[in-house]
Amino acid sequence: MLGLARKKITTEDVLAGALLAAELGEPGATDRLPNDVLREFFSSLAELHVSVPYATLKLLARLASDGRTDVRAETARGLGWFVEEYPERIEELLLLLACDSSRKVRAAAAESLADLIPRANDPWELIEQWNTHPDRAREVLATARRSLRSEEHTSEL
């Protein structure tokens, strides 16, 4: 038993615990997750969105309300990985982040919204809906649409 108590907890252990707690809906203070764990999480989204998508999305949802601007910005960018699997939930989380007080977070939300728009069942309906939201969300929508035009995803959006 003493050997277990001396075992050093690794970044992977902390990240696995955070993912598990998020998936099970157990309380967990994401604002206390160390920066190295968060870097590991965000850099692993390409793999995590395939291997444990539900837990990863649940953790991203928690991180969307984190007190750290950089964490919220990375969360907004990370949501782009899930636009095909969970478009409605991604839209909800992007709306929250699109209304954030930080320009950095809103810019990151625009990146993921630009991923979501062309994949929506009805892109025009999504655009119309976002036009009814608060000013900050409409600004994020405008940025996303400019990004789409410049990347030539579609000339009409």
VEXLODREN-376823 format. One record per residue: residue in three letters; x, y, z of N, C-alpha, C in turn. Coordinates in pm, whole numbers, plus 32768, in hexadecimal, padded with zeros to 4 digits. Layout:
<atoms>
ALAXYZXYZXYZ/...
</atoms>
This chain:
<atoms>
MET80527F8980008000800080008056807C8000/LEU80C4807C8048811C80F0804D8158810D7FC4/GLY817180A57F7481A580B77EEE814681067E97/LEU80C480EB7EA5806181367E59805B81C77E84/ALA806A81E17F02806582697F3580DA82BB7F00/ARG814B827C7EE781C182C37EB681C282D17E1E/LYS816B828B7DDC816882907D4A814E831E7D1B/LYS819E834B7CC0818C83D17C88811883CC7C25/ILE80BC84277C36804B842F7BDB807984757B5C/THR806084397AE9808D84707A6A802284C77A2C/THR804C851279C77FEF8566797B7F7F85107941/GLU7FA38499790E7F3F844178D37ED98414793A/ASP7F0583FB79B67EA983D37A1F7E4584427A3E/VAL7E7684BC7A477E1F852D7A657DBD854479F2/LEU7DEF853C79787D98854E79047D2F84E078FB/ALA7D58846579127CF983F579107C8E8409797C/GLY7CB7843679F27C5784507A5D7BF584BF7A3A/ALA7C27852779F97BD0859679D17B6C856A7966/LEU7B9A851A79067B4184E6789F7AD6848B78DB/LEU7AFF843579377AA183DA79787A39842679C9/ALA7A6784877A167A0A84D77A6879A785217A0E/ALA79D7855779A0797E85A07944791785417908/GLU794584CD78DB78E9846D789C787E843E78FD/LEU78A48427797A784683F479DD77F484637A1F/GLY781384DF79FE77CB854E7A3A77EF85667ACB/GLU786285357AF4788F854A7B7D78CB85D47B8B/PRO78C2860D7C0178FE86927C117994868C7BFE/GLY79C686F47BC67A5786FE7BB17A7A878E7B97/ALA7ADD87BF7BDA7B05884A7BCB7B6588577B56/THR7B3188757AE17B8788827A6C7BE288FB7A77/ASP7BBB895E7AC67C0F89D47AD47C8F89B47B20/ARG7C95893E7B5B7D0E89157BA37D6688B77B4F/LEU7D3A88977AD77D8D88427A827E0C888E7A5E/PRO7E7F88507A747EFE88937A567F0E88AE79C0/ASN7F5B891379A07F70893979147FAB88C978C1/ASP8005887978FB8040880C78AD7FD787A27889/VAL7F77878C78E07F0A872E78C37EB287667854/LEU7E9587E6785D7E42882577F57E898825776E/ARG7F0C883F776E7F57883A76F07F4F87AD76B4/GLU7F5E874977087F5486BE76DA7EC986A376A1/PHE7E6386D176E67DDA86BD76BA7DC386FE7631/PHE7DE2877F76267DC787C675A87E1C87907535/SER7E95876675517EEA873074E67EC186A274BF/SER7E6D8662750E7E4185D874F37DB485D174BC/LEU7D768642749E7CEA864174717CD585EE73F2/ALA7D3785EC73997D28859D731E7D128509733E/GLU7D5584D873A57D44844C73CC7CCB84397428/LEU7CBC849574867C50848774E97BC5849174AB/HIS7BB584E274437B3084EF74087B06846F73C0/VAL7B67841673A77B488394736B7B3A832A73D7/SER7B97832774367B9A82BB74997B3682CD750B/VAL7B258347753C7AC5836175A97A7B83E3758D/PRO7A2A83E6752279ED846574FA798E84A17562/TYR793C844E759F78D9848275FD791E84C07677/ALA797D847A76AF79C684AE77237A12852D7700/THR7A4D852F768A7A9985A3765E7A3E861C764E/LEU79CB8607760F796C867675FF793886A77685/LYS791E864A76DF78EE86717765795886C477AE/LEU79D8869F779F7A4286EC77DE7A4F8775779B/LEU7A44877A77187A4687FB76D379D488557703/ALA795F881A771878EC88687749790B88A677D1/ARG794D885A78257975889078A879DC88FF789A/LEU7A3988EB783F7AA5894D782C7A7489CD77EA/ALA79FF89C877AB79C78A40776C79A98AAD77D2/SER799B8A87784F797F8AE878BA79F88AFF7914/ASP7A6B8ACF78EC7AE48ADF793C7B068B74794B/GLY7B418B9779B97B628C2279D37BD88C567983/ARG7C258BFC79467C9C8C2578FA7C7A8C3B7867/THR7C9A8CB278377C7D8CD777AC7CBB8C767749/ASP7D398C53775D7D7C8BF876FF7D398B7076FA/VAL7D078B42776A7CC28AC0776E7C3F8AC9771F/ARG7BF48B3577337B778B4576E87B928B517652/ALA7BFC8B97762D7C1E8BA5759F7C438B1E7562/GLU7C958AD175A67CB98A4C75747C3F89F0756F/THR7BE58A0275CE7B6989B475CF7B1889D57553/ALA7B0B8A5675357ABF8A7F74BE7AFA8A427441/ARG7B7D8A4474357BBF8A0773C17BA8896F73BE/GLY7BAF893274317B9F88A1743B7B1688707414/LEU7AB288C474237A2A889B74007A1D887B736C/GLY7A7488B3731B7A708897728C7A7F8804726A/TRP7AC087B972C17AD1872972AA7A4C86DE72B0/PHE79E5871A72EA796986D2730678F1870372B5/VAL7907875A725478948795720D7842872F71C2/GLU787E86C4719378318660714977E4860371A5/GLU782085DD721577E1857C726E777785B972C9/TYR778F863372F877368671735B771787017335/PRO76DE871A72BF76CE87A57292767887FD72EE/GLU760D87C6732775B78817737D75FF884073FE/ARG764387E1743B768C87FF74B776FF8860749C/ILE7741884F742B77AF88A974077779893673F2/GLU7708894073B176CE89C5739D76AE8A087423/GLU767689BC7481765889F4750676D78A28754A/LEU774089D7754777BD89FE758877FF8A737540/LEU77F68A7374BB782F8AE3747077E58B65748E/LEU77638B5D74A077188BD574C277468C0E7547/LEU775A8BB775A9778F8BE4762A78158C2A7617/LEU786F8BEC75CB78F48C2375B778F38C9D755A/ALA78938CA3750078888D1674A6785F8D9474F2/CYS78228D82756577F78DF475B7785D8E157625/ASP78CF8DD4762279378DE77687796B8E777683/SER79998EA776F479CE8F3076FB7A568F3E76B7/SER7A9B8ECF76A07B218ED276647B1B8EC975CC/ARG7B5E8F2675897B668F2274F67BAC8EA274C8/LYS7C0F8E7875137C5A8E0074F07BFE8D8574ED/VAL7BA68D7A754D7B488D0A75537AE48D1574E1/ARG7AB48D8C74C87A538D9E745B7A928D7E73D3/ALA7B118DA473C07B558D8473427B628CED7331/ALA7B818CA8739C7B8C8C1673967B038BD6737B/ALA7A9A8C1073B67A138BDD739D79EE8BEF730A/ALA7A198C5B72CE79FD8C7272407A3E8C0671E9/GLU7AB58BD972107AF88B6E71C57AA38AEF71C3/SER7A708AC972377A1F8A4E723D79968A6271FF/LEU795F8ADB720B78DF8AF671C978F08AEC7132/ALA79628B1670FE797D8B08706F79848A757046/ASP79AC8A1E70A279A9898E7087791B8957708A/LEU78C9898F70E37841895E70F777E289877086/ILE77EA8A01705877888A356FF8777A89DC6F7C/PRO77E689BC6F3577D1896B6EBC77A488DC6ED7/ARG77B188AF6F53778988276F7576FD881F6FB1/ALA76BF88926FC6763888956FFF75D5885C6F9B/ASN756A88216FD0750187ED6F7874CC885B6F1E/ASP74B888D16F57748989456F0B74DE89BD6F34/PRO754B89D76EEC75A48A456F12755D8ACC6F1B/TRP74FD8AE46EC274B78B646EC474618B736F41/GLU74258B076F6D73D88B0B6FE974338B297060/LEU74A68AEB706275078B0470CD75318B9770CD/ILE754E8BCC705875768C59704C75058CB5707A/GLU748C8C99704F74198CEB707A74088CE57111/GLN74168C71714974098C6071DA74738CB07224/TRP74F08CAA71F5755C8CF4723675488D8B7228/ASN75028DB671C074E78E4571B074858E7A7217/THR74448E22726173E68E4D72C974288E537352/HIS74A58E29735B74ED8E2473DA752C8EAC73FB/PRO75648EBA747275A18F39749A76108F68743A/ASP76338FE774477695902773EE77168FD773DF/ARG774D8FAA744E77CD8F61744777C18EE373F2/ALA77528E9D7401773E8E2273B277308E45731E/ARG76EC8EB172FF76DF8EDB727377678F037239/GLU77BB8F40728C78438F63725E78938EE47241/VAL78868E81729678CA8E01728078988DC171FF/LEU78168DC671E977DD8D91716D78178DDA70F5/ALA781F8E5D70FA78568EAA708978E78E82706F/THR79338E7170D879BF8E4670C979C78DBB708B/ALA79728D6170B979718CD87083794C8CDA6FEF/ARG78EA8D2B6FCB78BF8D326F3F792C8D6D6EE7/ARG79728DD36F1979E48E0B6ECC7A4F8DA16EB8/SER7A678D536F207ACA8CE86F187AA18C816EAF/LEU7A228C616EAB79F18C016E497A048C356DBC/ARG79E68CB56DA879F78CF06D227A898CEF6CF9/SER7AE08D156D567B6D8D1D6D337BA98C936D1A/GLU7B738C2F6D5A7BA58BA76D457B5B8B626CD2/GLU7AFA8BA86C987AAB8B766C297A658AF26C48/HIS7A348AE76CC579E08A736CE479618A796C90/THR792E8AF06C8978B78B086C3978AE8B9C6C1C/SER78868BBF6BA6787F8C4D6B8377FF8C8F6BB5/GLU779C8C416BD7771C8C796BFF77118C926C94/LEU775C8C4C6CE977518C5E6D7977A48CD36DA2/
</atoms>
